[in-house]
Amino acid sequence: MAGRKTRNSATPGAVSAAEFKATCLHLMDRVRETGVEYVVTKHGRPVAKLVPYVAPAAPSRGFGVLKGTVLKYERPLDPVDAEWDINKT
């Protein structure tokens, strides 16, 4: 199965839904080991993509989490220019 070719050779990494169903676990192992990506097709049209999982970065906690999120605010203590009412939508 390691040397198995996909039937849809028009798109590199394309695997028919039937072949994906039959070889899903093997394809998942290949993605994990080599980082290769597969496009699952149904009747020749792409429907899903199997890609390596990348864990998201751990969110920061505590002081300084929002540092750099405000781009510019020149006069934070000046009143708001327009009249504002909490009851208006």
C-alpha positions as CSV (number, residue, x, y, z in Angstrom):
1,M,0.0,0.0,0.0
2,A,3.0,2.3,0.5
3,G,3.5,2.6,-3.3
4,R,-0.1,2.9,-4.1
5,K,-1.0,5.6,-6.7
6,T,-4.1,7.6,-6.6
7,R,-6.6,7.1,-9.5
8,N,-7.0,10.8,-10.1
9,S,-3.6,11.7,-11.5
10,A,-4.7,15.1,-12.9
11,T,-4.3,16.7,-9.4
12,P,-1.3,15.7,-7.4
13,G,-2.4,14.6,-3.9
14,A,-6.0,14.0,-5.1
15,V,-7.7,11.0,-3.7
16,S,-11.2,9.8,-4.6
17,A,-13.7,9.6,-1.8
18,A,-13.9,5.8,-2.3
19,E,-10.2,5.4,-2.1
20,F,-10.0,7.7,0.9
21,K,-12.6,5.6,2.7
22,A,-10.6,2.5,2.0
23,T,-7.2,3.9,3.0
24,C,-8.1,6.7,5.5
25,L,-5.9,5.5,8.3
26,H,-2.9,4.9,6.0
27,L,-3.3,8.4,4.5
28,M,-3.6,9.9,8.0
29,D,-0.3,8.2,9.0
30,R,1.4,9.5,5.8
31,V,0.2,13.1,6.5
32,R,1.5,12.9,10.1
33,E,4.9,11.4,9.1
34,T,5.7,13.3,5.9
35,G,3.4,16.4,6.0
36,V,1.9,15.7,2.6
37,E,-1.6,17.0,1.9
38,Y,-4.4,15.2,0.2
39,V,-7.5,16.6,-1.5
40,V,-10.5,14.3,-1.3
41,T,-12.6,14.4,-4.5
42,K,-16.1,13.2,-5.3
43,H,-16.8,12.7,-9.0
44,G,-13.6,14.6,-9.8
45,R,-14.5,17.7,-7.7
46,P,-12.7,18.6,-4.5
47,V,-14.8,18.3,-1.4
48,A,-12.3,18.1,1.5
49,K,-8.6,18.5,2.3
50,L,-6.5,16.4,4.7
51,V,-3.6,18.4,6.0
52,P,-1.2,18.1,8.9
53,Y,-2.4,19.4,12.3
54,V,-0.6,22.4,13.7
55,A,-1.3,23.1,17.4
56,P,-2.3,26.7,18.0
57,A,0.1,28.7,20.1
58,A,-0.8,28.8,23.8
59,P,-2.6,32.1,24.7
60,S,-0.7,34.4,26.9
61,R,-2.2,35.2,30.3
62,G,-1.8,38.0,32.7
63,F,-0.2,41.4,32.4
64,G,0.7,42.6,29.0
65,V,-1.7,40.4,27.0
66,L,-3.1,43.3,25.0
67,K,0.2,45.0,24.5
68,G,0.3,46.4,20.9
69,T,-3.4,45.9,20.1
70,V,-4.3,49.6,20.2
71,L,-2.6,51.2,17.2
72,K,-3.1,54.9,18.1
73,Y,-5.3,56.9,20.4
74,E,-4.0,60.5,20.8
75,R,-6.4,62.0,23.4
76,P,-7.9,59.3,25.6
77,L,-9.3,61.7,28.2
78,D,-11.1,64.1,25.8
79,P,-14.9,63.9,25.6
80,V,-16.4,62.0,22.7
81,D,-17.3,64.3,19.8
82,A,-20.8,63.0,19.1
83,E,-23.5,62.8,21.7
84,W,-23.9,59.2,22.8
85,D,-26.9,57.6,24.5
86,I,-26.8,54.0,25.9
87,N,-30.6,53.6,25.2
88,K,-30.2,54.3,21.4
89,T,-29.4,51.4,19.2
